[in-house]
Amino acid sequence: MHIQFIGAARTVTGSMHVLDTGKSRILLDCGLFQGRRAESTEINRKLRVDASSLDAVVLSHAHIDHSGALPRLFDAGFQGQVFSTSATCALLDPMLRDAARIQMADADFINRRNARHGSDDPPVVPLYEEHDVEQLLERLQPVDYHQKRQLTDDVAVTFFDAGHVLGSAVCVFEIKANGASKRVVFSGDLGRRNAPILNDPELVDGGDMLIMESTYGDRLHEPIHEMDEQLAKLIEETLARRGKVIIPSFALERAQEVLHAITRLQKIGRLKPIPIVLDSPLTVKLTTIFGKHKDCFDEETMALIQDGRSPFEPRNLRYIETVDDSRSISESDQPCVVISASGMLEAGRVVHHLRAVIGDPNSVVAIVGFQAQHTLGRRLLEGRTKVKIFGVEYQREVRVVQLAGFSAHADRADLVAYADGLKKRGGLRKIALVHGEPESQKGLIGHLKAAGHSDVVAPATNEKIEF
C-alpha cells in the first residue's frame, strides 16, 4: 500500500494525491495548479493522474486549488463518484461554474486583445466549460461529518471538521488488508484555533499516518484579535487620501471573514459607514450557502444570527452583479473598499480593479490570503516595481500591504499541536507534509522532530510512500 503525491508536493497549489491499496485507488483532492500562466496551463491540461484507474475521489474542501480540476476527470475516463461533506457539495456547484465562466471570459479577452495587436500567440482555450461541471455535479455524494462511508471493499472514509472553510474536512481513511486495519489521516487544509465564524478543527482518534498541510509551517500568525484594528486603520488612512482599498479575496471564506470583520468594527463604533463594494457574484451565492450550514458556525457567529443580524452585511454594502457595473467602479475615482475575486489575482474581476489602481500611490492592495509562487499576488508581495497584467507590463505605484491575521490556515504552533494531539490518541508513526513550500516544510520538520515526531518527510512531486 502506498500514497503517491502528485500535486501540492513542496508547493502550495494543485492538491492531488492517490491512495493505492493494491486493490483500490482513491484520489485525494483534484485541484488546479496556480502560478505562471504558461506553466499552469501546461500542468493543468495534463491532468496528472490516470482518471480511468480511479475507484473514487475524496474531496477535502471546495477551494479551487483542491477541487478545480474535478470537471476534467470524466472526459479522461473516470467512472466513479466524488465524496465530500454536504456543505462542500453545495459550494461546488456555483464555484466550479464560476471557474468555467472565468476561464471562458479570460480566454475571450486575451484572444481578442491578441487579435487587435496582431499577436502570433496561439488561441487560449478554457480547460473546461459548464457542461463539464454539470457532468461532475451528477457524481457528487454528500457525506455528513462523523458518518463513515464505504468507498470500496477495503477502504472507508469518515469526515471531521477541519475548521478551514465552510464544509472543510479532515479525511480519515480506514484500510483493511490481510486481517489488519490501517488508518491514514489526510488533514486537507487545517483552520486556525479560535478563528471567527467557524468551529475549531476537530482532533481525530489516532492514525498510523498523517498527511498534513504545511502552508505556514515555519511561522506564527499575528494574533487574531489584532486583525480588525489593522484593517480599520488601513481603510481609514487610504480613504483619507481619496484612494481605494482593493482586497483580492477568495470567494469562499476569506470574503466572508472580511465582511464579518467590517461588520464587527461598525458594531463597536470603530469604523464609520464607508462605501463597500462586493464585486463578486460568486461570493454572494456562497454567502447564501453559509446560511444553510449553521452547524459549521462557532458560538460567537451563532449569537449574532440569533440576535437577528447577518454577520456578513456591513452598512453601506453594495453588491455588484453586471460587468458594466464592475467596470464603472474601476473607472470611478470615488474612494471605496472593493472586495473581489480571485484571491491570488490570477483571474476574475479583481484583476481589472488592480489594473485601474496600479499607478495610484494613494490606493492600496490589501493581501489577506496566501499567495502561491509565481502568481500576480505573490509578485506584488515581493515588491516588484513592474508587473504584467493581462500580458501588458505596468509600473507599480499602488501600495501593497499584507494582513496576515486573516489567514484561514493553521500556523506552526497549530500544526505541531494537531500532530501532538493525534499522536497522544494513539499509533501515529509517520507524517508526510504537503501543501507547503520547501522553506516552510523545512522549518516545520524541525519543530515536529523537536516535539518527538521522528519520522517526518516532505515528499517530492510524484514520489510514493509505502505504509
C-alpha positions as CSV (number, residue, x, y, z in Angstrom):
1,M,0.0,0.0,0.0
2,H,1.3,3.4,-0.8
3,I,0.4,7.1,-1.4
4,Q,1.6,9.0,-4.4
5,F,1.9,12.7,-4.1
6,I,1.0,14.2,-7.4
7,G,0.2,17.8,-6.6
8,A,0.8,20.2,-3.7
9,A,4.1,18.4,-3.1
10,R,6.7,21.0,-2.0
11,T,4.4,23.7,-3.3
12,V,1.1,25.3,-2.2
13,T,-1.3,24.7,-5.1
14,G,-2.8,21.9,-7.1
15,S,-3.6,19.4,-4.3
16,M,-3.8,15.9,-5.7
17,H,-2.7,12.6,-4.1
18,V,-3.5,8.9,-4.8
19,L,-4.1,6.3,-2.1
20,D,-3.3,2.9,-3.6
21,T,-4.1,-0.2,-1.5
22,G,-3.2,-2.7,-4.2
23,K,-7.0,-3.3,-4.6
24,S,-8.3,0.2,-4.7
25,R,-7.1,3.6,-6.0
26,I,-8.6,6.6,-4.3
27,L,-7.9,10.2,-5.4
28,L,-7.5,12.7,-2.5
29,D,-8.4,16.2,-3.9
30,C,-8.2,17.2,-7.5
31,G,-7.1,20.8,-7.6
32,L,-5.9,23.2,-10.2
33,F,-2.2,24.3,-10.2
34,Q,-1.8,28.0,-10.0
35,G,1.3,30.1,-10.9
36,R,2.9,31.3,-14.1
37,R,0.2,31.3,-16.8
38,A,2.1,29.2,-19.3
39,E,3.3,26.7,-16.7
40,S,-0.1,26.4,-15.0
41,T,-1.8,25.8,-18.4
42,E,0.6,23.1,-19.3
43,I,0.3,21.3,-16.0
44,N,-3.4,21.6,-15.7
45,R,-4.0,20.3,-19.3
46,K,-2.1,17.1,-18.5
47,L,-4.5,16.3,-15.5
48,R,-1.5,14.4,-13.9
49,V,-3.5,11.3,-12.9
50,D,-4.8,8.3,-14.8
51,A,-8.5,9.0,-14.3
52,S,-9.7,5.7,-15.6
53,S,-7.8,3.8,-12.9
54,L,-9.5,5.5,-10.0
55,D,-12.3,3.9,-7.9
56,A,-13.4,7.1,-6.1
57,V,-12.4,10.7,-5.3
58,V,-12.5,12.2,-1.8
59,L,-12.5,16.0,-1.7
60,S,-11.3,17.8,1.5
61,H,-12.9,21.1,0.6
62,A,-14.1,23.4,-2.2
63,H,-11.2,25.8,-2.8
64,I,-10.2,25.7,-6.5
65,D,-6.6,24.6,-5.7
66,H,-8.2,21.5,-4.2
67,S,-11.3,21.0,-6.4
68,G,-10.8,23.0,-9.6
69,A,-9.7,20.1,-11.9
70,L,-12.6,17.8,-11.0
71,P,-14.6,18.6,-14.2
72,R,-11.8,17.2,-16.3
73,L,-11.9,13.7,-14.8
74,F,-14.9,12.4,-16.7
75,D,-13.7,13.1,-20.2
76,A,-10.4,11.4,-19.1
77,G,-12.3,8.2,-18.3
78,F,-13.3,8.4,-14.6
79,Q,-16.3,6.3,-13.9
80,G,-16.7,6.6,-10.1
81,Q,-18.2,9.0,-7.6
82,V,-16.9,12.1,-5.7
83,F,-17.3,12.1,-1.9
84,S,-17.3,15.2,0.2
85,T,-19.2,16.9,3.0
86,S,-22.7,18.2,2.3
87,A,-21.6,21.8,2.5
88,T,-18.7,21.2,0.1
89,C,-21.1,19.6,-2.4
90,A,-23.4,22.7,-2.1
91,L,-20.4,25.0,-2.7
92,L,-19.0,23.2,-5.7
93,D,-22.0,24.0,-8.0
94,P,-21.5,27.8,-8.0
95,M,-17.7,27.7,-7.6
96,L,-16.9,25.4,-10.5
97,R,-19.5,27.0,-12.8
98,D,-17.8,30.3,-11.9
99,A,-14.4,28.8,-12.7
100,A,-15.6,27.7,-16.1
101,R,-17.1,31.1,-16.9
102,I,-13.9,32.9,-15.8
103,Q,-11.8,30.7,-18.0
104,M,-14.0,31.3,-20.9
105,A,-14.2,35.1,-20.3
106,D,-10.4,35.4,-19.8
107,A,-9.7,33.3,-22.9
108,D,-12.0,35.5,-24.9
109,F,-10.5,38.7,-23.5
110,I,-6.9,37.6,-24.2
111,N,-7.7,36.3,-27.7
112,R,-9.5,39.5,-28.7
113,R,-6.6,41.6,-27.4
114,N,-4.0,39.4,-29.2
115,A,-6.1,39.8,-32.4
116,R,-6.1,43.6,-32.1
117,H,-2.3,43.6,-31.7
118,G,-1.6,41.1,-34.4
119,S,-0.1,38.6,-32.0
120,D,1.1,35.2,-33.2
121,D,0.3,33.6,-29.8
122,P,-1.9,30.5,-30.1
123,P,-5.5,31.0,-29.1
124,V,-6.3,30.5,-25.4
125,V,-8.7,27.6,-24.8
126,P,-10.6,27.1,-21.5
127,L,-9.7,23.9,-19.5
128,Y,-13.4,23.1,-19.3
129,E,-16.9,24.5,-19.8
130,E,-20.1,24.5,-17.8
131,H,-21.4,21.2,-19.4
132,D,-18.3,19.5,-17.9
133,V,-19.2,20.9,-14.5
134,E,-22.7,19.6,-14.8
135,Q,-21.3,16.1,-15.5
136,L,-19.4,16.3,-12.3
137,L,-22.3,17.5,-10.2
138,E,-24.2,14.3,-11.1
139,R,-21.5,12.2,-9.5
140,L,-21.3,14.1,-6.1
141,Q,-22.0,12.1,-3.0
142,P,-22.6,14.3,0.1
143,V,-21.5,12.7,3.4
144,D,-22.2,14.2,6.8
145,Y,-19.4,14.8,9.4
146,H,-18.7,11.7,11.5
147,Q,-20.6,9.4,9.1
148,K,-18.5,6.5,7.9
149,R,-18.8,5.8,4.2
150,Q,-17.5,2.7,2.5
151,L,-15.7,3.7,-0.7
152,T,-14.6,0.2,-1.9
153,D,-14.4,-3.2,-0.3
154,D,-11.2,-2.3,1.6
155,V,-11.4,1.5,2.1
156,A,-13.8,3.6,4.2
157,V,-13.7,7.3,4.9
158,T,-15.0,9.5,7.7
159,F,-15.1,13.3,7.7
160,F,-14.3,15.5,10.6
161,D,-14.5,19.4,10.7
162,A,-11.2,20.9,9.6
163,G,-12.3,24.5,10.5
164,H,-10.6,25.9,7.4
165,V,-13.6,26.9,5.2
166,L,-17.2,26.0,5.2
167,G,-17.5,22.2,4.8
168,S,-13.8,21.6,5.0
169,A,-12.8,18.1,6.3
170,V,-10.1,16.1,7.9
171,C,-10.5,12.8,6.0
172,V,-9.8,9.6,7.9
173,F,-9.3,6.5,5.8
174,E,-9.7,3.1,7.3
175,I,-8.0,0.4,5.2
176,K,-8.4,-3.3,5.7
177,A,-5.8,-5.7,4.4
178,N,-4.7,-9.2,5.4
179,G,-6.9,-9.1,8.5
180,A,-5.4,-5.9,9.8
181,S,-6.6,-2.3,9.7
182,K,-4.6,0.9,9.0
183,R,-5.7,4.5,9.5
184,V,-4.5,7.3,7.2
185,V,-5.4,10.8,8.2
186,F,-5.5,13.5,5.5
187,S,-5.7,16.9,7.1
188,G,-6.8,18.8,4.0
189,D,-6.2,22.4,4.9
190,L,-6.4,22.9,8.7
191,G,-8.0,26.0,10.1
192,R,-6.8,28.2,13.0
193,R,-7.9,27.7,16.5
194,N,-10.2,30.4,17.9
195,A,-10.8,31.9,14.5
196,P,-14.0,33.8,13.8
197,I,-17.1,32.2,12.1
198,L,-16.2,28.5,12.0
199,N,-15.7,25.8,14.6
200,D,-12.1,24.9,15.6
201,P,-10.5,21.9,13.8
202,E,-11.6,18.5,15.2
203,L,-8.9,16.2,16.6
204,V,-9.5,12.6,15.5
205,D,-8.8,9.4,17.4
206,G,-5.4,8.4,16.2
207,G,-3.9,7.3,12.9
208,D,-0.9,5.3,11.6
209,M,0.0,8.0,9.1
210,L,-0.8,11.7,8.9
211,I,-0.7,13.6,5.6
212,M,-0.7,17.2,6.8
213,E,-0.6,20.6,5.2
214,S,2.3,22.9,5.9
215,T,1.4,26.3,4.3
216,Y,2.6,28.3,7.3
217,G,4.8,25.7,8.9
218,D,7.7,28.0,9.5
219,R,5.9,30.9,11.1
220,L,3.4,32.1,13.6
221,H,0.4,34.3,12.7
222,E,-0.3,37.6,14.2
223,P,-2.9,37.3,17.0
224,I,-6.5,37.1,15.6
225,H,-7.7,39.9,17.8
226,E,-5.3,42.4,16.1
227,M,-6.5,41.9,12.6
228,D,-9.7,44.0,13.0
229,E,-7.6,47.0,14.2
230,Q,-5.1,46.7,11.3
231,L,-8.0,46.6,8.8
232,A,-9.7,49.6,10.3
233,K,-6.5,51.7,10.2
234,L,-5.7,50.7,6.6
235,I,-9.2,51.7,5.5
236,E,-9.3,55.0,7.3
237,E,-5.8,56.1,6.1
238,T,-6.5,55.1,2.5
239,L,-9.9,56.7,2.2
240,A,-8.5,59.9,3.8
241,R,-6.0,60.1,0.9
242,R,-9.0,59.7,-1.5
243,G,-7.7,56.3,-2.6
244,K,-9.3,52.9,-3.0
245,V,-8.7,49.7,-0.9
246,I,-8.7,46.7,-3.2
247,I,-9.0,43.4,-1.4
248,P,-8.3,40.4,-3.6
249,S,-10.3,37.7,-1.8
250,F,-11.1,34.1,-2.2
251,A,-14.9,34.0,-2.7
252,L,-15.1,31.1,-0.2
253,E,-14.4,32.0,3.4
254,R,-12.0,34.9,3.1
255,A,-14.6,37.3,1.6
256,Q,-17.0,36.3,4.4
257,E,-14.2,36.9,7.0
258,V,-13.5,40.4,5.7
259,L,-17.2,41.3,5.6
260,H,-17.6,39.8,9.2
261,A,-14.6,41.9,10.4
262,I,-16.1,45.2,8.9
263,T,-19.5,44.3,10.4
264,R,-17.8,43.9,13.9
265,L,-15.9,47.2,13.5
266,Q,-19.1,49.1,12.7
267,K,-21.0,47.4,15.5
268,I,-18.5,48.7,18.1
269,G,-18.2,52.1,16.5
270,R,-14.6,51.7,15.5
271,L,-15.3,52.2,11.8
272,K,-17.8,54.7,10.3
273,P,-20.1,53.6,7.5
274,I,-18.0,53.7,4.3
275,P,-18.7,52.7,0.7
276,I,-18.1,49.0,0.4
277,V,-18.3,47.2,-2.9
278,L,-18.6,43.4,-3.1
279,D,-17.8,42.8,-6.8
280,S,-18.2,39.0,-6.8
281,P,-21.5,37.4,-7.8
282,L,-20.0,34.1,-6.7
283,T,-19.3,35.4,-3.1
284,V,-23.0,36.4,-2.9
285,K,-24.1,32.9,-3.8
286,L,-21.6,31.3,-1.4
287,T,-22.6,33.5,1.5
288,T,-26.2,32.4,0.9
289,I,-25.0,28.8,1.2
290,F,-23.3,29.7,4.5
291,G,-26.7,30.5,6.0
292,K,-27.9,26.9,5.2
293,H,-25.0,25.3,7.1
294,K,-25.1,26.9,10.5
295,D,-23.8,23.7,12.1
296,C,-20.3,24.8,11.0
297,F,-20.5,28.1,12.8
298,D,-18.9,28.9,16.2
299,E,-20.8,30.2,19.2
300,E,-20.0,33.9,18.5
301,T,-21.3,33.8,15.0
302,M,-24.5,31.9,16.1
303,A,-25.1,34.6,18.7
304,L,-25.1,37.3,16.0
305,I,-27.5,35.3,13.9
306,Q,-29.8,34.6,16.9
307,D,-29.9,38.4,17.5
308,G,-31.3,38.8,14.0
309,R,-28.2,40.3,12.5
310,S,-26.3,38.9,9.5
311,P,-22.6,38.6,10.2
312,F,-21.7,39.3,6.6
313,E,-23.6,42.5,5.8
314,P,-21.9,45.7,7.0
315,R,-23.7,49.0,6.4
316,N,-23.3,50.7,3.0
317,L,-22.5,47.4,1.3
318,R,-23.2,47.3,-2.4
319,Y,-23.4,44.1,-4.4
320,I,-22.1,44.3,-8.0
321,E,-23.7,41.8,-10.5
322,T,-23.0,43.0,-14.0
323,V,-19.8,43.5,-15.9
324,D,-20.8,47.1,-16.8
325,D,-21.3,48.0,-13.1
326,S,-17.9,46.4,-12.2
327,R,-16.3,48.5,-15.0
328,S,-17.9,51.7,-13.7
329,I,-16.4,51.0,-10.2
330,S,-12.9,50.5,-11.8
331,E,-13.3,53.7,-13.8
332,S,-14.6,55.8,-10.9
333,D,-12.2,57.9,-8.7
334,Q,-14.5,57.7,-5.7
335,P,-12.9,56.3,-2.6
336,C,-14.2,52.9,-1.6
337,V,-13.4,49.4,-0.4
338,V,-13.6,46.8,-3.2
339,I,-13.7,43.1,-2.3
340,S,-13.3,40.9,-5.3
341,A,-12.1,37.6,-6.5
342,S,-9.7,35.9,-7.2
343,G,-7.6,35.7,-4.1
344,M,-4.2,35.4,-5.8
345,L,-5.0,38.0,-8.5
346,E,-4.8,35.3,-11.2
347,A,-8.2,35.8,-12.8
348,G,-11.6,37.4,-12.4
349,R,-12.8,41.0,-11.9
350,V,-10.2,41.9,-9.3
351,V,-7.5,41.9,-12.0
352,H,-9.4,44.7,-13.8
353,H,-9.6,46.7,-10.5
354,L,-5.9,46.2,-9.9
355,R,-5.2,47.5,-13.4
356,A,-7.2,50.6,-12.7
357,V,-5.2,51.5,-9.5
358,I,-1.8,50.1,-10.3
359,G,-0.4,53.6,-10.9
360,D,-2.1,55.2,-8.0
361,P,0.1,55.7,-4.9
362,N,-2.9,56.8,-2.8
363,S,-4.6,53.4,-3.2
364,V,-3.7,50.1,-1.6
365,V,-4.0,46.5,-2.4
366,A,-4.6,44.6,0.9
367,I,-3.4,41.0,0.7
368,V,-5.5,38.8,3.1
369,G,-4.5,35.3,1.9
370,F,-1.6,33.1,0.9
371,Q,-0.1,33.9,-2.5
372,A,1.5,31.0,-4.3
373,Q,4.8,31.3,-6.0
374,H,4.7,33.0,-9.5
375,T,1.1,34.3,-9.0
376,L,0.5,38.0,-9.6
377,G,-0.4,38.4,-5.9
378,R,3.0,36.9,-4.9
379,R,4.9,39.3,-7.3
380,L,3.1,42.2,-5.7
381,L,4.0,41.0,-2.2
382,E,7.6,40.6,-3.3
383,G,7.7,44.3,-4.1
384,R,8.1,44.1,-7.8
385,T,8.1,47.6,-9.3
386,K,6.9,46.3,-12.7
387,V,4.2,43.7,-13.1
388,K,2.3,42.2,-16.1
389,I,-1.5,42.4,-16.1
390,F,-3.2,40.5,-18.9
391,G,0.2,40.4,-20.6
392,V,0.9,44.1,-20.5
393,E,3.6,45.5,-18.3
394,Y,2.7,48.3,-15.8
395,Q,4.8,50.4,-13.4
396,R,3.5,49.7,-9.9
397,E,2.8,52.7,-7.8
398,V,-0.1,51.4,-5.7
399,R,0.8,50.4,-2.1
400,V,0.7,46.7,-1.2
401,V,0.0,45.6,2.4
402,Q,-0.3,42.1,3.8
403,L,-2.8,41.5,6.5
404,A,-1.6,38.0,7.6
405,G,-4.0,37.9,10.5
406,F,-6.8,36.9,8.1
407,S,-5.2,33.6,7.2
408,A,-7.5,30.7,7.4
409,H,-4.6,28.2,7.6
410,A,-3.1,26.8,10.8
411,D,0.3,28.2,11.7
412,R,3.3,26.4,13.0
413,A,2.0,26.2,16.6
414,D,-1.4,24.9,15.4
415,L,0.2,22.3,13.2
416,V,2.5,20.9,15.8
417,A,-0.3,20.8,18.3
418,Y,-2.5,18.9,15.9
419,A,0.2,16.3,15.3
420,D,0.9,16.0,19.0
421,G,-2.8,15.5,19.7
422,L,-3.1,12.8,17.1
423,K,-0.1,11.0,18.5
424,K,-1.4,11.1,22.0
425,R,-4.6,9.5,20.8
426,G,-2.6,6.5,19.5
427,G,-0.5,5.0,16.8
428,L,0.9,7.9,14.8
429,R,4.2,6.7,13.3
430,K,4.7,8.7,10.1
431,I,3.9,12.3,9.0
432,A,4.1,13.4,5.3
433,L,4.0,17.2,4.8
434,V,2.1,18.5,1.7
435,H,0.7,21.9,0.6
436,G,3.8,23.9,1.6
437,E,6.9,25.5,0.1
438,P,10.3,23.9,0.9
439,E,11.4,26.5,3.5
440,S,8.1,26.3,5.3
441,Q,8.3,22.5,5.4
442,K,11.9,22.5,6.5
443,G,11.0,24.7,9.5
444,L,8.0,22.6,10.4
445,I,10.0,19.3,10.2
446,G,12.5,20.7,12.7
447,H,9.8,21.7,15.2
448,L,7.9,18.4,14.7
449,K,11.1,16.4,15.4
450,A,11.8,18.5,18.4
451,A,8.4,17.6,19.7
452,G,9.2,13.9,19.4
453,H,7.9,13.0,15.9
454,S,10.8,11.1,14.5
455,D,9.6,10.1,11.0
456,V,8.6,13.3,9.2
457,V,9.1,13.7,5.4
458,A,8.2,16.2,2.7
459,P,7.6,14.1,-0.4
460,A,8.5,15.4,-3.9
461,T,6.1,15.6,-6.8
462,N,5.1,12.0,-7.9
463,E,7.0,10.4,-5.0
464,K,5.4,7.3,-3.5
465,I,5.5,6.5,0.2
466,E,4.6,3.0,1.5
467,F,2.7,2.5,4.7
